[in-house]
Amino acid sequence: MELYLGSPLFPGVNNLDQIFKIFNILGYPSQENWPKGYEKMIELGIKINKVEKNKEISLKSIMRQCDPKLVEIIEKMLQFNPKNRIKCHEILKHEYFRDIKGIIPPAVWKKYSEDILESQID
């Protein structure tokens, strides 16, 4: 991310500030999208239900110079609930990497073709 942006995506000055920088961009966890995280925030006394996400700021607005397919992958990687995050093998199959053959030397691509990758992860 920092390579594209030239700065950190979530530049918090301490742990709590870091959490709110993340929430400000990604939204706040809820009981529906991340039950355990929501419960932990309540347990820590963080009043997330009283703070609204800044609707002006989104991952897409911050990464507007990036390929939308890359933004889609990043959004899927940054899901609060680990069960909802994109898996590594799904990332490799994502449309963003469809043209990866063009940047990987043929000998390397042959060794690590999609068939070999799929057999290693299944």
Secondary structure per residue as TSV (DSSP state, phi and psi in degrees):
chain	resnum	aa	ss	phi	psi
A	1	M	-	360.0	-46.9
A	2	E	H	-62.7	-27.4
A	3	L	H	-64.4	-40.9
A	4	Y	H	-74.1	-42.6
A	5	L	H	-86.1	-28.1
A	6	G	S	80.1	5.7
A	7	S	S	-159.7	163.9
A	8	P	-	-64.2	147.3
A	9	L	S	-70.9	-40.2
A	10	F	S	-122.4	80.1
A	11	P	-	-81.9	65.5
A	12	G	-	-75.0	149.9
A	13	V	S	-94.4	-15.4
A	14	N	S	-155.5	177.7
A	15	N	H	-57.9	-48.1
A	16	L	H	-66.3	-42.7
A	17	D	H	-61.5	-40.2
A	18	Q	H	-59.6	-45.8
A	19	I	H	-59.8	-44.9
A	20	F	H	-72.5	-27.9
A	21	K	H	-64.3	-42.7
A	22	I	H	-63.2	-48.6
A	23	F	H	-62.0	-36.5
A	24	N	H	-63.6	-30.7
A	25	I	H	-94.1	-44.0
A	26	L	H	-92.4	-12.6
A	27	G	-	96.5	177.0
A	28	Y	-	-104.1	145.8
A	29	P	-	-66.4	147.2
A	30	S	-	-127.4	172.0
A	31	Q	T	-64.2	-26.7
A	32	E	T	-77.8	-46.5
A	33	N	T	-89.9	-14.6
A	34	W	-	-163.5	74.2
A	35	P	H	-53.4	-47.4
A	36	K	H	-67.2	-40.6
A	37	G	H	-65.8	-40.3
A	38	Y	H	-61.8	-46.4
A	39	E	H	-60.9	-40.5
A	40	K	H	-64.8	-40.9
A	41	M	H	-61.3	-43.2
A	42	I	H	-63.0	-44.3
A	43	E	H	-59.1	-38.5
A	44	L	T	-80.2	-4.4
A	45	G	T	81.5	18.0
A	46	I	-	-86.9	117.7
A	47	K	-	-87.0	73.3
A	48	I	G	-73.1	-24.0
A	49	N	G	-74.4	-13.0
A	50	K	G	-98.6	-2.9
A	51	V	-	-113.2	130.8
A	52	E	-	-98.6	146.4
A	53	K	-	-64.8	141.7
A	54	N	-	-71.7	108.8
A	55	K	T	-70.2	-14.2
A	56	E	T	-78.2	-24.4
A	57	I	-	-108.8	129.4
A	58	S	-	-145.7	167.0
A	59	L	H	-60.5	-40.3
A	60	K	H	-62.7	-39.3
A	61	S	H	-71.1	-34.4
A	62	I	H	-73.4	-36.5
A	63	M	T	-102.8	31.3
A	64	R	T	-60.3	-23.5
A	65	Q	T	-84.8	-6.3
A	66	C	S	-91.1	158.2
A	67	D	-	-58.5	129.9
A	68	P	H	-56.2	-29.0
A	69	K	H	-67.4	-35.3
A	70	L	H	-67.8	-43.2
A	71	V	H	-59.2	-39.9
A	72	E	H	-60.8	-43.9
A	73	I	H	-62.9	-46.9
A	74	I	H	-60.0	-43.5
A	75	E	H	-58.6	-40.9
A	76	K	H	-70.7	-28.9
A	77	M	H	-75.9	-27.7
A	78	L	T	-97.4	23.2
A	79	Q	-	-66.8	137.0
A	80	F	S	-60.7	-49.2
A	81	N	S	-78.4	117.1
A	82	P	G	-54.8	-29.7
A	83	K	G	-66.1	-23.6
A	84	N	G	-95.8	-5.2
A	85	R	S	-74.7	148.2
A	86	I	-	-66.3	141.4
A	87	K	-	-87.1	157.4
A	88	C	H	-56.0	-46.1
A	89	H	H	-66.2	-27.7
A	90	E	H	-72.1	-35.8
A	91	I	H	-62.4	-45.1
A	92	L	H	-62.4	-28.1
A	93	K	H	-90.0	-5.5
A	94	H	S	-63.7	149.3
A	95	E	G	-55.8	-30.4
A	96	Y	G	-57.4	-33.8
A	97	F	G	-96.1	10.8
A	98	R	T	-57.0	-37.2
A	99	D	T	-94.8	21.4
A	100	I	G	-63.7	-26.4
A	101	K	G	-57.0	-31.9
A	102	G	G	-69.1	-18.5
A	103	I	T	-111.9	-7.9
A	104	I	S	-103.8	133.3
A	105	P	-	-55.1	140.6
A	106	P	H	-52.8	-39.9
A	107	A	H	-63.7	-38.8
A	108	V	H	-69.2	-44.5
A	109	W	H	-60.1	-41.6
A	110	K	H	-60.2	-43.0
A	111	K	H	-66.0	-38.1
A	112	Y	T	-114.1	44.9
A	113	S	-	-66.2	166.8
A	114	E	H	-57.3	-37.2
A	115	D	H	-62.0	-42.9
A	116	I	H	-67.9	-44.1
A	117	L	H	-59.5	-45.5
A	118	E	H	-63.1	-39.1
A	119	S	H	-68.7	-27.5
A	120	Q	H	-77.9	-27.9
A	121	I	H	-99.2	-15.0
A	122	D	-	-87.1	360.0
